[in-house]
Amino acid sequence: MTELVKMKRSKAPTTRRAEIQQLYQCYSAGMTSLPSSALLKFLHKEQMELTADEDTAESLIDRYEIEETARENRSMTFEGFLRYMESKVCCVFNQAHTSVYQDMDQPLTSYFISSSHNTYLTGDQLIGKSHLDAYVWALRKGCRCLEIDTWDGPDMEPIVYHGYTLTTKILFKDVITTVAQHAFEVSPYPVILSLENHCSQQQQEVMAQYLVSILGDMLLTAPLDHLAGGELPSPNDLKCKILIKNKKKKPRIKTEQATEESADEGEEDYDDLEDEEDDEDHQTKTKFWSPRKAGPKKEEKKVVIAEALSDLVIYTRSVKFIGFSHSRDHQSYFENTSMAEKKARKLASGSGLNFVQHNQRFLTRIYPAGSRMSSSNYNPQEFWNVGSQLVALNFQSLGLPMDLNDGRFQDNGGCGYVLKPAVLLPSDRSFDPICSRHRLKPTHLLLKVISGSNLPVSRSNKGLDPFVRVEIHGIPSDSRKKNTQTVKNNSLSPHWDSDMNFIISVPELCLIRFCVRDQTGLLSSEFVGQYTLPFTSMMKGYRWVPLRSRDGCSLDPASLFIFVCVVAPPAGRIPAVHQDQFAPSSRINHLSSSRSSLSSLIMASARSLLFFCFLFFTFTSSTIPYINGTFLYTSCEEKTDMRPLKHTRTTHCIERIWP
């Protein structure tokens, strides 16, 4: 008992090893080794692995204990316990999700599909370099939808580049050869080649010849026989197949002009002969190169699809998006639409329910605005929220949007296909991400950011003043971010011991991002490292968080040490919670305080609901001021041209209510 009292009164541990040693001493109860029964108790109580049994504990001993005497006694020494706690088994990312585990027999419309915009570019959209390595890079990151902009080239050789700009040119046949070599290097699931076709019929014939001759059996050239009509094939049906996404010839049938869509669907009047993406890009390029002549796009020669190329379009025929009602009545299951982020954002905010239902039946591709000449990206989460499958990003650009994309698609074995959550599938016809209340049973995410280890320092070897920002990216009402305090001049083993509480209504859509930053000034900070993962892939208990650099590379051994608890209270109320349900053992000094603080956060939240209701009716119409597109409460994040979500002052108050 004396040792336990001393442990309670001792100072917080200063290293990861010391933190883990306190855990070990807590469960070893003063013995020189940890019996398998005590290890099992640790797995149940702290790691919340309720399915673990005696065999599980003994298998961990066999795997991580190297001392022969301890192995024979079915126990674990501290060194073995330390190896276990620092192994991938205790990583915050569920190791079962590092391989394909989801149902891959659903139609393609039921998946988020990793997608790239202007894949050939390695830099900006005006003078950037086009390179075959960009396709290799995207495919090795699990990208399954690649974009190829084709134009007439000399000597009847189609070329790939960003038209009407100074970007360099590469040969179409070289692109197809590169795709053939690397398409299924990291994933066996289908690759979609999205063609932005500007070629003459003669050079389209050449394109078709290259596609057939180079891709061979990988190219899908005919519908699958065993499929029932009315829905797209599954990723399993199309394993190791490459699909061509392009316009397709059809018999010209005279029909009456389509009825105008209702205003709430956000329909705009489009010229069916013009391609929306070409329109926007042309306008932007014209303004850049010749500001005085910027104006409506001049009438250009219409591209006529060659028969040979048209015949290669099977399940991914591109059509113009007119409106949700028009698609519901006229669009076929094998037809897909593309729209720029601005139009997609307008539809998502004004007709979220219709957008979700549209994406339950058809593939939709979202691409960056033509004004993003620096190759910046939008936030992909806002379009995943409505179930858009092909949310295309500039893979060459670093920052938050690509961090989210990498986090989303590291799930399901990094195969490039992630099954959409149930709320976005056809079985649910009532989900609208804009609605503030989706469930009577919100999920509570309780986090304790304990410490960091071996954080990278700047090239100047200047001391690091690190803090951790935890961000929740999901539907608007779930999106939050909270910071720990700053630790001065400590990159080796900073200790924060910071509690955080998040209330999440649709956790299946959420991504969790841990971002370590260096406090460089009163209101400024610099990126150090980050890690993003889906909420559904996050393990509970004591876990370590691997950190990655801006370009997504591992910063090993840099990591964070955290404690995770997830609670789903009964419908309609926030329950009184027993402390042991949420917090680690009370015998550990630096975490014993977390039990009372975490449970008090839960209890305080109930009292805060009344205050929240008052704030909702009082401040709903007000908005937080922002400067240059960045809200005042947002500190210096990676510089991207993301359009910030519109937060009401009510949302800002919630941040204060839930500390």
C-alpha positions in Angstrom: 0.0 0.0 0.0 2.9 2.4 0.8 4.2 2.0 -2.8 0.8 2.7 -4.2 0.5 5.9 -2.1 4.0 7.0 -3.3 3.0 6.4 -6.9 0.0 8.6 -6.5 2.0 11.4 -5.0 4.9 11.1 -7.5 5.3 13.6 -10.3 4.0 12.9 -13.8 6.4 10.7 -15.8 8.7 12.5 -18.2 9.3 9.8 -20.8 7.2 7.3 -22.8 9.1 4.5 -21.1 8.2 5.9 -17.6 4.6 6.2 -18.6 4.4 2.6 -19.7 6.3 1.5 -16.6 3.6 3.0 -14.4 1.0 1.1 -16.2 3.1 -2.1 -15.9 3.6 -1.6 -12.1 -0.1 -0.9 -11.7 -1.1 -4.4 -13.0 2.0 -6.3 -11.8 1.1 -5.4 -8.2 4.8 -5.2 -7.1 5.8 -8.6 -8.7 8.8 -8.9 -11.0 6.6 -10.0 -13.9 3.1 -9.6 -15.2 1.0 -12.8 -15.1 -1.1 -13.6 -18.1 -4.3 -13.1 -16.0 -3.1 -9.6 -15.1 -2.3 -8.9 -18.8 -5.8 -10.0 -19.7 -7.2 -7.7 -17.1 -5.2 -4.9 -18.7 -6.5 -5.7 -22.1 -10.1 -5.7 -20.9 -10.0 -2.7 -18.6 -7.6 -0.3 -20.3 -7.4 -1.4 -24.0 -11.1 -2.2 -24.0 -10.5 -5.3 -26.0 -13.5 -7.2 -24.6 -13.1 -10.2 -26.9 -9.6 -10.9 -25.6 -9.3 -14.2 -23.7 -6.6 -16.2 -21.9 -5.3 -17.4 -25.3 -5.0 -13.8 -26.5 -2.8 -12.9 -23.5 -0.6 -15.9 -23.9 -0.1 -15.3 -27.6 1.1 -11.7 -26.7 3.6 -13.3 -24.2 4.8 -15.7 -26.9 5.2 -12.8 -29.4 6.8 -10.1 -27.3 8.5 -11.8 -24.4 12.1 -12.9 -25.0 13.1 -14.0 -21.5 12.8 -17.8 -21.4 11.8 -18.1 -17.7 9.0 -15.6 -18.0 7.7 -17.4 -21.1 7.7 -20.7 -19.3 5.8 -19.1 -16.4 3.3 -17.6 -18.8 4.1 -14.1 -17.7 5.6 -10.9 -19.2 8.5 -8.8 -18.0 8.5 -5.1 -18.3 10.8 -5.2 -21.4 8.3 -7.6 -23.0 5.4 -5.3 -22.0 7.2 -2.3 -23.4 7.8 -4.1 -26.8 4.1 -4.9 -26.9 3.0 -1.3 -26.1 5.3 0.1 -28.8 4.3 -2.5 -31.4 1.8 -2.1 -34.3 -0.7 -4.0 -32.2 -1.0 -0.8 -30.0 -1.0 1.6 -32.9 -4.1 3.9 -32.9 -5.0 2.5 -36.4 -6.8 -0.8 -36.3 -4.3 -3.3 -37.8 -7.2 -5.4 -39.1 -8.0 -2.5 -41.5 -4.6 -2.7 -43.1 -6.0 -5.4 -45.4 -9.2 -5.5 -47.4 -12.0 -6.4 -44.9 -15.1 -4.7 -46.3 -17.8 -6.2 -48.6 -16.4 -5.7 -52.1 -19.5 -7.1 -53.9 -21.6 -4.0 -53.8 -22.2 -1.8 -56.9 -19.5 0.8 -57.6 -21.9 3.5 -56.5 -21.6 2.2 -52.9 -17.9 3.1 -52.5 -15.7 6.2 -52.1 -13.1 5.8 -54.9 -9.7 7.5 -54.6 -9.6 10.0 -57.5 -7.0 12.3 -59.0 -7.5 15.6 -61.0 -5.2 16.4 -63.9 -3.1 13.5 -62.8 -0.3 14.2 -65.3 0.7 17.5 -63.6 3.5 17.7 -61.1 3.1 21.4 -60.4 0.7 24.2 -61.1 -2.0 24.4 -63.8 -0.4 27.0 -66.0 3.3 26.3 -66.3 3.7 23.1 -64.4 5.5 20.1 -65.7 3.6 17.0 -67.0 5.3 13.8 -66.2 4.7 10.0 -66.3 5.9 9.7 -62.7 2.8 11.6 -61.6 0.7 8.6 -62.7 3.1 6.2 -61.0 2.9 8.3 -57.8 -1.0 8.4 -57.8 -1.3 4.6 -58.5 1.1 3.8 -55.7 -1.0 5.9 -53.4 -4.0 3.7 -54.2 -5.6 6.1 -56.7 -8.2 4.3 -58.8 -9.5 7.1 -61.0 -6.9 8.9 -63.2 -7.5 11.9 -65.5 -6.0 12.2 -68.9 -6.4 15.4 -71.0 -5.9 14.5 -74.6 -5.2 16.8 -77.6 -4.1 16.4 -81.2 -0.4 16.1 -81.5 2.1 16.1 -84.4 2.6 13.1 -86.6 -0.8 11.7 -85.5 0.4 11.1 -82.0 -2.2 12.3 -79.3 -0.6 14.3 -76.5 -1.5 14.9 -72.9 -1.2 18.3 -71.3 -3.4 21.1 -69.8 -4.8 22.8 -72.9 -4.2 26.5 -73.7 -1.4 26.7 -71.0 2.4 26.4 -70.9 2.4 23.0 -69.2 4.7 20.5 -70.8 3.4 17.8 -73.1 3.7 14.0 -72.9 2.6 11.3 -75.3 -0.8 9.5 -74.8 0.7 6.2 -75.6 3.4 6.6 -72.9 0.7 7.4 -70.4 -1.2 4.2 -71.2 2.0 2.2 -71.1 2.7 3.6 -67.6 -0.8 2.8 -66.4 -0.5 -0.7 -67.8 2.7 -1.3 -65.9 1.5 0.1 -62.5 -2.3 -0.1 -62.5 -2.5 -3.1 -60.1 0.7 -2.8 -58.3 -0.9 -2.0 -54.9 -4.6 -2.8 -55.5 -6.4 -5.4 -57.7 -9.5 -3.4 -57.9 -10.6 -1.5 -61.1 -8.9 1.6 -62.5 -11.1 4.2 -64.2 -9.4 6.3 -66.9 -11.3 9.6 -67.0 -10.6 11.1 -70.5 -11.0 14.8 -71.1 -11.1 14.3 -74.9 -10.2 17.2 -77.3 -8.9 15.1 -80.1 -10.1 14.9 -83.7 -11.8 11.7 -84.8 -8.6 10.6 -86.6 -6.5 10.9 -83.4 -9.3 9.4 -81.3 -9.0 6.3 -83.5 -5.3 6.2 -82.7 -6.1 6.5 -79.0 -8.5 3.6 -79.2 -5.8 1.5 -80.9 -3.3 2.2 -78.1 -5.9 1.4 -75.4 -6.7 -1.9 -77.0 -3.1 -2.9 -77.9 -1.3 -1.8 -74.8 -3.9 -2.6 -72.1 -4.9 -5.9 -73.7 -7.0 -8.1 -71.4 -6.9 -5.5 -68.7 -9.2 -3.3 -70.8 -13.0 -3.9 -70.3 -14.4 -4.0 -73.8 -17.9 -5.5 -73.2 -20.5 -5.7 -70.4 -20.2 -8.6 -68.0 -22.6 -11.4 -68.8 -23.7 -12.5 -65.3 -24.9 -9.1 -64.1 -28.5 -8.2 -63.7 -29.5 -4.9 -65.4 -30.1 -1.8 -63.4 -26.9 -1.4 -61.3 -23.2 -1.2 -61.8 -20.9 -4.2 -61.3 -18.9 -4.5 -58.0 -15.1 -4.0 -57.5 -14.9 -7.8 -57.2 -16.6 -8.2 -60.6 -14.1 -5.8 -62.2 -10.9 -7.0 -60.5 -7.8 -6.2 -62.6 -9.9 -4.3 -65.2 -9.5 -0.8 -66.6 -12.6 1.2 -67.5 -12.7 4.1 -69.9 -14.8 7.1 -68.7 -15.7 9.2 -71.7 -18.7 10.4 -73.8 -20.3 7.7 -75.9 -22.2 7.9 -79.1 -25.9 7.2 -79.1 -28.7 7.3 -81.7 -30.0 10.8 -82.1 -33.6 10.8 -80.9 -35.7 14.0 -80.9 -37.2 14.7 -77.6 -39.0 17.6 -76.1 -37.0 20.1 -74.2 -36.4 19.0 -70.6 -38.6 20.6 -68.0 -36.8 23.2 -65.9 -35.7 21.9 -62.5 -37.1 23.4 -59.4 -35.1 26.2 -57.8 -34.3 24.3 -54.7 -32.3 21.8 -56.7 -30.0 24.6 -57.8 -30.4 23.9 -61.5 -28.7 26.2 -64.0 -29.2 26.6 -67.7 -26.5 24.7 -69.6 -25.7 24.3 -73.2 -25.7 20.6 -73.8 -23.1 20.9 -76.5 -20.5 22.4 -74.2 -18.5 20.6 -71.5 -18.8 22.3 -68.1 -15.2 21.7 -67.1 -13.9 23.0 -70.4 -16.0 26.1 -70.0 -14.6 26.9 -66.6 -11.0 26.2 -67.5 -11.3 28.3 -70.6 -12.7 31.3 -68.8 -9.9 31.1 -66.1 -7.1 30.8 -68.7 -8.5 33.6 -70.8 -8.6 35.9 -67.8 -5.0 35.0 -66.9 -3.4 35.3 -70.3 -5.5 38.3 -71.7 -7.4 40.2 -69.0 -8.8 42.7 -71.4 -10.3 40.0 -73.6 -11.8 37.9 -70.9 -15.4 37.2 -71.6 -17.8 34.5 -72.9 -16.1 31.5 -74.4 -15.9 31.7 -78.2 -17.7 29.1 -80.1 -15.4 26.2 -80.9 -15.5 23.2 -83.1 -17.5 20.5 -81.4 -15.6 17.3 -80.7 -17.3 14.3 -82.4 -16.7 11.0 -80.7 -15.0 8.3 -82.8 -16.8 5.0 -83.1 -13.8 3.0 -82.0 -13.3 5.1 -78.8 -17.0 5.2 -78.1 -17.2 1.4 -78.2 -14.7 1.2 -75.3 -17.0 3.1 -72.9 -19.0 0.4 -71.1 -20.1 1.3 -67.5 -18.7 4.8 -67.2 -20.4 7.0 -69.9 -20.1 10.7 -69.1 -23.2 12.9 -69.5 -24.1 16.4 -68.6 -25.7 17.0 -65.2 -29.0 18.9 -65.6 -30.7 18.4 -62.3 -31.6 15.8 -59.8 -35.1 15.3 -61.2 -33.8 15.0 -64.7 -31.2 12.4 -63.6 -33.9 10.5 -61.7 -36.1 10.3 -64.8 -33.6 10.1 -67.7 -30.1 9.0 -66.5 -29.1 5.4 -66.9 -27.3 3.5 -64.2 -24.1 3.3 -66.4 -24.0 7.1 -66.9 -22.1 9.4 -64.6 -21.8 13.2 -64.2 -19.0 15.6 -63.3 -19.3 19.0 -61.7 -17.0 21.7 -60.4 -16.7 22.2 -56.6 -18.6 25.4 -56.7 -21.7 23.9 -58.2 -21.4 20.7 -56.1 -21.1 22.8 -52.9 -24.2 24.8 -53.9 -26.2 21.5 -54.4 -24.8 20.0 -51.2 -25.8 22.9 -49.1 -29.2 23.5 -50.7 -30.3 20.0 -51.6 -28.3 17.7 -49.5 -31.0 14.9 -49.3 -31.4 14.9 -53.1 -27.7 14.8 -53.6 -27.3 11.8 -51.3 -30.1 10.0 -53.1 -28.6 10.8 -56.5 -25.3 9.3 -55.4 -27.0 6.2 -54.3 -27.9 5.5 -57.9 -25.2 7.1 -60.0 -21.4 7.9 -60.0 -20.6 11.5 -59.5 -17.2 13.1 -60.0 -16.2 16.4 -58.3 -13.2 18.3 -59.5 -11.4 21.5 -58.3 -12.4 24.9 -59.6 -10.6 26.2 -62.7 -9.5 29.2 -60.7 -7.2 26.9 -58.6 -4.2 27.6 -60.9 -1.8 26.9 -58.1 -3.2 23.3 -57.9 -4.6 23.9 -54.5 -7.4 21.6 -53.2 -10.8 22.0 -51.7 -11.9 20.0 -48.6 -13.0 16.6 -49.8 -15.0 15.9 -46.7 -17.9 18.2 -47.7 -18.5 16.0 -50.8 -18.0 12.7 -49.1 -20.7 13.9 -46.7 -23.2 13.6 -49.6 -21.9 10.3 -50.9 -20.0 11.6 -54.0 -17.7 8.7 -55.1 -15.1 10.3 -57.3 -13.9 13.3 -55.3 -10.9 14.3 -57.4 -7.9 16.1 -55.9 -4.6 17.5 -57.1 -2.3 14.7 -55.7 0.8 16.8 -56.2 -0.4 19.4 -53.7 0.4 18.9 -50.0 -1.7 20.0 -47.0 -4.9 19.3 -45.2 -7.1 18.1 -48.1 -4.5 15.4 -49.2 -4.0 14.5 -45.5 -7.8 13.8 -45.3 -7.7 11.9 -48.6 -4.8 9.7 -47.4 -6.6 9.1 -44.1 -9.8 8.1 -45.8 -8.1 5.7 -48.2 -5.7 4.1 -45.9 -8.8 2.2 -44.7 -9.7 -1.2 -46.2 -6.1 -2.1 -47.0 -5.4 1.1 -49.0 -7.0 -0.6 -52.0 -8.6 2.7 -53.2 -12.2 1.6 -52.5 -13.9 2.3 -49.2 -17.5 1.2 -48.6 -19.7 4.2 -47.8 -21.4 4.1 -44.4 -24.9 2.9 -44.1 -26.4 6.4 -44.0 -25.3 7.0 -47.6 -26.4 3.6 -49.0 -29.8 2.9 -50.7 -31.1 1.3 -47.5 -31.3 4.8 -46.0 -33.3 7.4 -47.9 -33.5 10.2 -45.3 -30.0 11.3 -44.5 -29.2 15.0 -45.0 -25.7 16.0 -43.8 -26.8 19.6 -43.3 -29.3 18.7 -40.6 -27.9 19.5 -37.2 -29.4 16.6 -35.4 -29.2 13.1 -36.8 -29.5 10.8 -33.8 -30.8 10.7 -30.4 -27.7 8.8 -29.3 -24.6 10.9 -30.1 -21.2 9.3 -29.7 -18.8 10.7 -27.2 -15.2 10.6 -28.1 -13.0 11.1 -25.0 -9.3 11.7 -25.7 -6.3 12.3 -23.5 -3.2 13.5 -25.3 -0.6 12.3 -22.9 2.8 12.9 -24.5 5.0 13.0 -27.6 8.3 11.4 -28.5 11.2 12.2 -30.8 9.5 15.0 -32.7 11.4 16.3 -35.7 13.1 19.7 -35.2 13.6 22.4 -37.8 16.7 22.5 -40.0 18.0 25.4 -38.0 17.9 23.2 -34.9 15.8 25.8 -33.1 14.1 24.6 -30.0 10.5 23.3 -30.5 7.5 24.6 -28.6 5.0 21.9 -29.6 1.3 21.6 -29.1 -1.2 19.1 -30.5 -4.3 20.0 -32.4 -7.0 17.3 -32.6 -9.5 17.9 -35.5 -12.7 16.1 -36.2 -13.7 16.3 -39.9 -17.3 15.1 -40.7 -20.7 16.7 -41.2 -20.8 20.4 -40.4 -22.3 19.9 -36.9 -19.6 17.3 -36.0 -16.5 19.2 -37.3 -14.4 20.5 -34.4 -10.8 21.2 -33.4 -9.1 21.6 -30.0 -5.6 22.3 -28.9 -3.4 21.1 -26.0 -1.3 23.6 -24.2 2.1 24.5 -25.6 5.2 22.8 -24.1 8.3 25.0 -24.2 11.5 23.9 -25.8 10.9 20.1 -25.8 10.9 18.0 -28.9 12.3 14.8 -27.3 9.5 14.0 -24.9 6.9 16.8 -24.5 4.2 16.0 -21.9 0.7 17.6 -22.3 -1.6 15.4 -20.3 -4.6 17.2 -22.0 -8.2 16.0 -21.9 -10.6 16.5 -24.8 -14.2 15.6 -25.3 -16.0 15.5 -28.6 -19.7 14.8 -29.3 -20.3 13.2 -32.7 -23.6 12.4 -34.3 -22.4 10.6 -37.4 -19.0 9.0 -36.5 -19.1 6.7 -39.5 -18.3 9.7 -41.7 -15.7 11.3 -39.5 -11.9 11.5 -39.9 -9.7 12.2 -36.9 -6.6 14.3 -37.5 -3.8 14.7 -35.0 -1.5 17.6 -36.0 1.6 18.6 -34.1 2.6 22.2 -34.5 5.4 24.4 -33.3 4.2 27.6 -31.5 6.3 30.3 -33.2 4.4 33.4 -32.0 1.4 34.5 -30.1 -0.9 33.7 -33.0 1.3 31.8 -35.3 2.5 28.2 -35.5 4.2 25.9 -38.0 3.5 22.3 -39.1 5.6 19.6 -37.5 3.8 16.4 -38.3 0.3 14.9 -38.6 -1.7 11.6 -38.7 -5.2 11.2 -40.0 -7.5 8.1 -39.8 -11.2 7.2 -40.0 -13.1 7.3 -36.7 -14.2 3.7 -37.4 -10.5 2.6 -37.6 -9.5 4.1 -34.3 -8.6 1.7 -31.5 -9.5 2.4 -27.9 -7.3 2.5 -24.8 -3.6 3.4 -24.6 -2.3 3.9 -28.2 0.6 5.5 -30.0 0.0 7.7 -33.0 2.6 7.6 -35.8 3.4 11.0 -37.3 3.8 11.8 -41.0 5.4 14.6 -42.8 3.7 17.0 -45.2 4.2 14.6 -48.1 2.7 11.7 -46.2 6.0 10.0 -45.4 6.7 8.4 -42.0 8.5 10.4 -39.4 9.3 7.3 -37.4 10.2 7.3 -34.5 8.2 10.5 -34.0 4.8 9.7 -32.3 2.2 10.7 -29.8 0.9 8.7 -26.8 -2.8 9.0 -26.2 -5.7 7.4 -24.4 -9.0 6.9 -26.3 -12.5 6.1 -25.0 -15.6 6.0 -27.1 -19.1 6.1 -25.5 -22.5 5.8 -27.0 -25.0 6.8 -24.3 -28.7 5.7 -24.3 -31.1 7.6 -26.5 -32.3 10.9 -25.3 -29.9 11.5 -22.3 -26.3 11.7 -21.3 -25.9 9.1 -18.6 -24.1 9.3 -15.3 -20.9 7.3 -16.0 -18.9 5.2 -13.7 -15.3 6.5 -13.7 -13.7 3.2 -14.5 -15.6 3.0 -17.7 -13.7 5.9 -19.2 -10.5 6.4 -17.4 -7.3 4.4 -16.8 -6.5 2.9 -13.5 -6.6 5.3 -10.5 -3.2 4.0 -9.4 -1.5 5.9 -12.2 -0.7 9.5 -11.0 -0.7 11.4 -14.3 -3.8 9.7 -15.5 -5.7 9.4 -12.3 -6.9 12.9 -12.7 -8.3 12.1 -16.1 -11.1 9.9 -14.7 -12.6 12.8 -12.7 -12.0 15.3 -15.4 -13.4 13.2 -18.2 -16.5 12.2 -16.3 -17.0 15.7 -15.1 -16.9 16.8 -18.8 -19.8 14.4 -19.5 -21.8 15.6 -16.5 -21.1 19.2 -17.4 -22.3 18.6 -20.9 -25.8 17.8 -19.5 -26.0 21.1 -17.7 -24.7 22.9 -20.7 -27.6 21.7 -23.0 -30.0 24.3 -21.5 -27.4 27.0 -22.2 -26.9 25.7 -25.7 -30.6 25.9 -26.4 -30.6 29.6 -25.3 -27.6 30.3 -27.5 -29.2 28.6 -30.5 -32.3 30.8 -30.5 -30.3 33.9 -29.7 -27.3 33.8 -32.1 -28.4 31.5 -34.9 -28.4 34.4 -37.4 -24.9 35.6 -36.5 -21.7 34.5 -38.1 -18.1 34.6 -37.0 -16.1 37.3 -38.8 -13.3 36.2 -41.1 -10.5 37.9 -43.0 -9.3 36.8 -46.4 -11.4 33.6 -46.2 -9.9 32.5 -42.9 -12.0 32.6 -39.7 -10.4 34.7 -36.9 -10.3 31.8 -34.5 -8.3 29.6 -37.0 -4.6 29.7 -36.4 -2.0 29.3 -39.1 -2.8 25.9 -40.8 -1.0 24.6 -43.9 -1.6 27.1 -46.6 -4.3 25.8 -48.9 -7.1 27.5 -50.8 -9.7 25.5 -49.0 -13.1 27.3 -48.7 -13.9 27.4 -45.0 -17.2 26.0 -43.9 -19.8 28.5 -42.7 -19.9 28.3 -38.9 -22.5 30.1 -36.9 -21.7 31.8 -33.7 -23.7 28.9 -32.1 -21.0 26.5 -33.3 -18.3 28.7 -31.8 -20.1 28.7 -28.5 -20.3 24.9 -28.6 -16.5 24.9 -28.8 -16.5 26.8 -25.5 -19.2 24.6 -23.9 -17.3 21.3 -24.8 -13.8 22.2 -23.7 
